[in-house]
């Protein structure tokens, strides 16, 4: 998982705000929406696989997935949490 030192320097590529690890309740809610077929990333691609981790922007509106212990900090791959 992402260590505290790395988490301290990671920033959102869109607005440069701080990121924090998504908590279990947010991931459960997001994975429920994914299972229902209701989640797309910013590029419009439907998310079909559940997420085990993610980084949330400090305004709690965007999540960047962590896949195979690597944060995917690409704007097009981010997930809007506004509708979740």
GIHU-V414737 format. One record per pair of residues at least 24 apart in sequence whose ideal C-beta (glycine too) atoms are under 8 Angstrom apart, sorted by sequence separation. I is the first residue (numbers start at 1). J is the second residue. D is the distance in whole Angstrom. If there is no record, write none. Layout:
# GIHU-V414737
i=I j=J d=D
i=I j=J d=D
This chain:
# GIHU-V414737
i=27 j=51 d=6
i=30 j=54 d=8
i=27 j=52 d=7
i=54 j=79 d=8
i=56 j=81 d=7
i=27 j=53 d=7
i=27 j=54 d=7
i=26 j=54 d=8
i=22 j=51 d=8
i=26 j=56 d=7
i=22 j=53 d=7
i=21 j=53 d=7
i=22 j=54 d=4
i=47 j=79 d=7
i=21 j=54 d=8
i=22 j=55 d=7
i=30 j=63 d=7
i=42 j=75 d=6
i=43 j=76 d=4
i=21 j=55 d=6
i=22 j=56 d=5
i=42 j=76 d=5
i=43 j=77 d=7
i=20 j=55 d=7
i=21 j=56 d=7
i=41 j=76 d=7
i=42 j=77 d=7
i=19 j=55 d=4
i=20 j=56 d=6
i=41 j=77 d=5
i=42 j=78 d=5
i=19 j=56 d=7
i=26 j=63 d=8
i=41 j=78 d=6
i=42 j=79 d=7
i=19 j=57 d=6
i=20 j=58 d=7
i=41 j=79 d=5
i=42 j=80 d=7
i=18 j=57 d=8
i=19 j=58 d=7
i=40 j=79 d=8
i=17 j=57 d=5
i=18 j=58 d=5
i=39 j=79 d=6
i=17 j=58 d=5
i=22 j=63 d=6
i=15 j=57 d=7
i=17 j=59 d=7
i=14 j=57 d=8
i=10 j=55 d=7
i=12 j=57 d=5
i=19 j=64 d=7
i=38 j=83 d=8
i=39 j=84 d=7
i=12 j=58 d=8
i=7 j=55 d=8
i=14 j=62 d=7
i=30 j=79 d=7
i=12 j=62 d=7
i=30 j=81 d=7
i=33 j=84 d=5
i=1 j=53 d=7
i=12 j=64 d=8
i=19 j=71 d=8
i=2 j=55 d=8
i=30 j=84 d=6
i=26 j=81 d=8
i=29 j=84 d=6
i=13 j=73 d=5
i=10 j=71 d=7
i=12 j=73 d=8
i=13 j=74 d=7
i=14 j=75 d=5
i=13 j=75 d=6
i=10 j=73 d=7
i=2 j=66 d=7
i=14 j=78 d=7
i=2 j=69 d=8
i=1 j=69 d=7
i=2 j=71 d=7
